Amino acid sequence: MALRVCVIGAGPAGMTAASVAAQNGFQTVLIEHGERVGRKILLTGNGKCNFTNLHLDESCYHAGTEKFAARALSHFGADDAVRWFRTLGIEPLEKHGGYLYPHSEQASSVLNALRSELDRTGVRVRTACNVKRITRRPDGVFRVQTDLEMIAADRIILAAGSRAASSTGSDGSGYDLASSLGHHIIEPHPALCALFCAEKDFFKAVAGVRVSGEIRLLLEGGEAERAAGEIQLNASGLSGIPTFQVSGAAGRALALGRRTEAAVNFLPDYSDLAEFLRKRASARPYGTLEALGNGLLNKSLWIALVKRAGLKPGTDPADLMEVEYHELADAVQNGRYRIIRTAGFEQAQTCSGGVDTSEVNPDTMESLLVPGLFFAGEILDVDGICGGYNLQWCWTSGHLAGGA
Ligand SMILES: Cc1cc2nc3c(=O)[nH]c(=O)nc-3n(C[C@H](O)[C@H](O)[C@H](O)COP(=O)(O)OP(=O)(O)OC[C@H]3O[C@@H](n4cnc5c(N)ncnc54)[C@H](O)[C@@H]3O)c2cc1C
């Protein structure tokens, strides 16, 4: 008789793992406590689903164990994902130099393709079914207690996600199930999310501004990470892709009580900004510092930065001392903002933290503590930067777990 596999959680990782297991001849059941499968997929990539990225290496991931993600990705990388999706009818569309979306630019296409693969491979799907407890008998058979029935299984694939965007079903219960089986959970923190900053008046003044720039994450004054792109400023702090990219590290540092700051460069293309501003001021009579910024930077942002430099927007640039040009340039290119917290789990796209990867085999996703127990997706302590890397992690870990 075929071995019975029970996959818990019908997100991208669980759907992948279940269809691969079934394809390999296992009798597979996929359990989902939501009414529908794959709800989070529909939110991805602003409804377009950035499902992988052609530029993929281990620097795109944070995992508790060094090389864990790289090892897994060496078995099933972006090319494999593209090939697999092509077999499911999803043609890739490349955007922004490497970001891949379905050609239809609809996340629902990816969800439909995964659902039809579950049908094709004969996976039994149980929705509106909550897994409450998993136990393992001495003979190695697992008992999965749901609110509807008890399911016996020879293998378990735990793919219940994290705590991010919990309205889609990932309520963190997967962590409890993993820890009840003896696994250590690295405390999860929201990642790929906005950062709240202490400088309330500044951010109120610039709320709504979007600007191309660079963020350096400083921990205890030293640079930990940097990211460039469109920075979104809101009334409570920083958002947008570069903020998301450094948010995981910021969250981990804040949890450890470390001094966490963002140094923001709003004009990264100007190498000697003080000199540039001085020459600009002498080229024509601007009359005020406010006018000096016209056409250079968003007006509200420029005025707020002039004030941050300790200057008055009405001051004539001709009256500025050399040192004040440097202070102004420093405020524009190297202003520091103290990060007080990350956005909450509900606003986060992913979580940093989860099942400790030192307890999991990176080649198979099998637990090193409990034979027959496998993990897939975001439940593991692996998180990627923005750009399709988190879904790629689901395809990778789902294939490894389902295949093993
Ligand atoms: C707004 C948004 C945009 C995103 N955009 C992108 C993007 O463009 N590209 C990208 O790579 N990543 C993106 N991500 C991240 C990506 O969606 C996640 O990393 C991915 O969905 C994780 O998949 P998963 O299968 O591990 O978990 P999930 O998708 O969270 O699925 C877990 C499933 O398990 C179910 N479950 C949980 N507990 C139980 C239980 N006890 N019993 C039964 N079922 C249970 C849940 O209901 C859920 O359906 C985005 C995330 C968000 C929130």
The ligand as an SDF file (V2000), in Angstrom:
LIG
                    3D

 53 58  0  0  0  0  0  0  0  0999 V2000
    0.7740   41.1960    0.6250 C   0  0  0  0  0  0  0  0  0  0  0  0
    1.8320   40.1390    0.3320 C   0  0  0  0  0  0  0  0  0  0  0  0
    2.5090   40.1730   -0.8730 C   0  0  0  0  0  0  0  0  0  0  0  0
    3.4890   39.2150   -1.1500 C   0  0  0  0  0  0  0  0  0  0  0  0
    4.1030   39.2290   -2.3680 N   0  0  0  0  0  0  0  0  0  0  0  0
    5.0420   38.3080   -2.6560 C   0  0  0  0  0  0  0  0  0  0  0  0
    5.6210   38.2200   -3.9480 C   0  0  0  0  0  0  0  0  0  0  0  0
    5.2080   38.9270   -4.8980 O   0  0  0  0  0  0  0  0  0  0  0  0
    6.6160   37.3240   -4.1420 N   0  0  0  0  0  0  0  0  0  0  0  0
    7.0470   36.4810   -3.1540 C   0  0  0  0  0  0  0  0  0  0  0  0
    7.9680   35.6950   -3.3900 O   0  0  0  0  0  0  0  0  0  0  0  0
    6.4740   36.4880   -1.9300 N   0  0  0  0  0  0  0  0  0  0  0  0
    5.4650   37.3620   -1.6750 C   0  0  0  0  0  0  0  0  0  0  0  0
    4.8590   37.3380   -0.4350 N   0  0  0  0  0  0  0  0  0  0  0  0
    5.2730   36.3080    0.5510 C   0  0  0  0  0  0  0  0  0  0  0  0
    4.6070   34.9350    0.2210 C   0  0  0  0  0  0  0  0  0  0  0  0
    3.2490   35.1320   -0.0630 O   0  0  0  0  0  0  0  0  0  0  0  0
    4.7670   33.9860    1.3910 C   0  0  0  0  0  0  0  0  0  0  0  0
    6.1400   33.8240    1.6770 O   0  0  0  0  0  0  0  0  0  0  0  0
    4.1480   32.6230    1.0790 C   0  0  0  0  0  0  0  0  0  0  0  0
    2.7620   32.7360    0.8890 O   0  0  0  0  0  0  0  0  0  0  0  0
    4.4110   31.6090    2.1910 C   0  0  0  0  0  0  0  0  0  0  0  0
    3.8160   30.4220    1.7940 O   0  0  0  0  0  0  0  0  0  0  0  0
    3.5260   29.2250    2.8060 P   0  0  0  0  0  0  0  0  0  0  0  0
    2.8290   28.1890    2.0030 O   0  0  0  0  0  0  0  0  0  0  0  0
    4.7350   28.8770    3.5430 O   0  0  0  0  0  0  0  0  0  0  0  0
    2.5200   29.8630    3.8810 O   0  0  0  0  0  0  0  0  0  0  0  0
    1.0720   30.5160    3.6750 P   0  0  0  0  0  0  0  0  0  0  0  0
    0.9150   31.0900    2.3300 O   0  0  0  0  0  0  0  0  0  0  0  0
    0.8740   31.4030    4.8440 O   0  0  0  0  0  0  0  0  0  0  0  0
    0.1130   29.2640    3.7820 O   0  0  0  0  0  0  0  0  0  0  0  0
   -0.0380   28.5430    4.9820 C   0  0  0  0  0  0  0  0  0  0  0  0
   -1.4250   27.8980    4.9730 C   0  0  0  0  0  0  0  0  0  0  0  0
   -1.5470   27.0510    6.1120 O   0  0  0  0  0  0  0  0  0  0  0  0
   -2.8620   27.1920    6.6620 C   0  0  0  0  0  0  0  0  0  0  0  0
   -2.7980   26.7920    8.0710 N   0  0  0  0  0  0  0  0  0  0  0  0
   -2.1030   27.3990    9.0660 C   0  0  0  0  0  0  0  0  0  0  0  0
   -2.2780   26.7470   10.2290 N   0  0  0  0  0  0  0  0  0  0  0  0
   -3.1000   25.6850    9.9720 C   0  0  0  0  0  0  0  0  0  0  0  0
   -3.6590   24.6590   10.7690 C   0  0  0  0  0  0  0  0  0  0  0  0
   -3.4040   24.5550   12.0870 N   0  0  0  0  0  0  0  0  0  0  0  0
   -4.5090   23.7400   10.1760 N   0  0  0  0  0  0  0  0  0  0  0  0
   -4.7810   23.8350    8.8510 C   0  0  0  0  0  0  0  0  0  0  0  0
   -4.2820   24.8010    8.0500 N   0  0  0  0  0  0  0  0  0  0  0  0
   -3.4410   25.7090    8.6010 C   0  0  0  0  0  0  0  0  0  0  0  0
   -3.1610   28.6510    6.4510 C   0  0  0  0  0  0  0  0  0  0  0  0
   -4.5610   28.9280    6.4630 O   0  0  0  0  0  0  0  0  0  0  0  0
   -2.5230   28.9390    5.0800 C   0  0  0  0  0  0  0  0  0  0  0  0
   -3.4430   28.7400    4.0260 O   0  0  0  0  0  0  0  0  0  0  0  0
    3.8370   38.2550   -0.1560 C   0  0  0  0  0  0  0  0  0  0  0  0
    3.1450   38.2240    1.0500 C   0  0  0  0  0  0  0  0  0  0  0  0
    2.1420   39.1410    1.2900 C   0  0  0  0  0  0  0  0  0  0  0  0
    1.3870   39.0800    2.6050 C   0  0  0  0  0  0  0  0  0  0  0  0
  1  2  1  0
  2  3  1  0
  2 52  2  0
  3  4  2  0
  4  5  1  0
  4 50  1  0
  5  6  2  0
  6  7  1  0
  6 13  1  0
  7  8  2  0
  7  9  1  0
  9 10  1  0
 10 11  2  0
 10 12  1  0
 12 13  2  0
 13 14  1  0
 14 15  1  0
 14 50  1  0
 15 16  1  0
 16 17  1  0
 16 18  1  0
 18 19  1  0
 18 20  1  0
 20 21  1  0
 20 22  1  0
 22 23  1  0
 23 24  1  0
 24 25  2  0
 24 26  1  0
 24 27  1  0
 27 28  1  0
 28 29  2  0
 28 30  1  0
 28 31  1  0
 31 32  1  0
 32 33  1  0
 33 34  1  0
 33 48  1  0
 34 35  1  0
 35 36  1  0
 35 46  1  0
 36 37  1  0
 36 45  1  0
 37 38  2  0
 38 39  1  0
 39 40  1  0
 39 45  2  0
 40 41  1  0
 40 42  2  0
 42 43  1  0
 43 44  2  0
 44 45  1  0
 46 47  1  0
 46 48  1  0
 48 49  1  0
 50 51  2  0
 51 52  1  0
 52 53  1  0
M  END
$$$$
